Amino acid sequence: MTHIQQNIHRITTQITQLEQKFARQQGEVQLLAVSKTKPIEMILDAYQADQRSFGENYVQEGVSKVVWFNAHHPEMTIDWHFIGPIQSNKTRQVAEHFDWVHTIDRSKTAQRLNDQRPADMAPLQVLIQVNTSDEESKSGVMKEEVFELAQLISSLPNLTLRGVMSIPANVNDYASQLQAFQALQQIKAQLADKYPSVDTLSMGMSGDMEAAIEAGSTIVRIGTAIFGARDYANKQ
Ligand SMILES: *Cc1c(COP(=O)(O)O)cnc(C)c1O
C-alpha cells in the first residue's frame, strides 16, 4: 500500500470511530480528499483506495484535472467539489466542470452558475459558505443573510441547495471549535426545515475533525493528512 492509501485508510477508520463515539449514523460522514496543488498521479493513487470525492480550490487547476480524467478515465466515477473562492469571471468554468460548489456567498455567483450550467448536466449541488467567526475579513455570508441567499438558490432550476459550509477561525481548544460548529449545525437544521433538499454540513479539516463530527458534520475536507504538505511555489 502507498503512503496515500495508508493515510486514507487511517482517516476513514478515524471517521468510523468518531461516528460511533458521537452516535452518528454509520457512513454519514463523507471524506472529501482536498487535492489542490497535488498532481494527478496522487489522485489516481487515492482512487485505488476507493476514494471517490475530491476537492479543488483553484479554477484553472481543478478544471484541467476534471478534463484529464474525463478524457483518460471516463469509466472512473469521481465527484468533483469546488471549495475555493469564486470570482465572477470564473463561474462558467466551474459550472461546466464540477459536481459540487461549497463556497457560494453572493447572489450574483449563484445566478451565474445557474445560467451557465449546461443543460445536459445534473443540477450543480451547492452549499452556502457561512462566516461563523463574525470577522469582516473572513469570506462567507453572515448568519442573518443565509436565508435570503437560500431563497434565491432554491428558485434556480440548475442549482440544488444541499446545505452550508464554513471555515471557522483557527482555534486549538476543543470547546471553541465545537461552539462554532454547533452554530453552523443550527443554521443547517433551520434550512433543512424549510428546504427538503438540505442534508449537508461541510465542516472539519485535519485539525478539527473530531469537534466537527461531534457537531454534525457530513463532509470533512482533508488535504494535508492525506497528500502531505503543499508547495505553493507555482501558485498565483
Ligand atoms: C485547503 C483546504 C482544506 C484542506 O486543508 P488541510 O489543512 O490541508 O486538511 C479544506 N477546506 C478548504 C476550504 C481548503 O481550502
The ligand as a MOL file (V3000), in Angstrom:
LIG
                    3D

  0  0  0     0  0            999 V3000
M  V30 BEGIN CTAB
M  V30 COUNTS 15 15 0 0 0
M  V30 BEGIN ATOM
M  V30 1 C -7.0680 23.5340 1.6820 0
M  V30 2 C -8.4300 23.3910 2.2370 0
M  V30 3 C -8.7700 22.2810 3.0420 0
M  V30 4 C -7.7840 21.2190 3.4560 0
M  V30 5 O -6.9230 21.7030 4.4200 0
M  V30 6 P -5.8330 20.7520 5.1330 0
M  V30 7 O -5.3780 21.5650 6.2750 0
M  V30 8 O -4.7620 20.5020 4.1330 0
M  V30 9 O -6.5090 19.4880 5.5430 0
M  V30 10 C -10.0820 22.1990 3.4740 0
M  V30 11 N -11.0110 23.1280 3.1590 0
M  V30 12 C -10.7180 24.1830 2.3830 0
M  V30 13 C -11.7780 25.1770 2.0630 0
M  V30 14 C -9.4170 24.3520 1.9130 0
M  V30 15 O -9.1490 25.4140 1.1540 0
M  V30 END ATOM
M  V30 BEGIN BOND
M  V30 1 1 1 2
M  V30 2 1 2 3
M  V30 3 2 2 14
M  V30 4 1 3 4
M  V30 5 2 3 10
M  V30 6 1 4 5
M  V30 7 1 5 6
M  V30 8 2 6 7
M  V30 9 1 6 8
M  V30 10 1 6 9
M  V30 11 1 10 11
M  V30 12 2 11 12
M  V30 13 1 12 13
M  V30 14 1 12 14
M  V30 15 1 14 15
M  V30 END BOND
M  V30 END CTAB
M  END
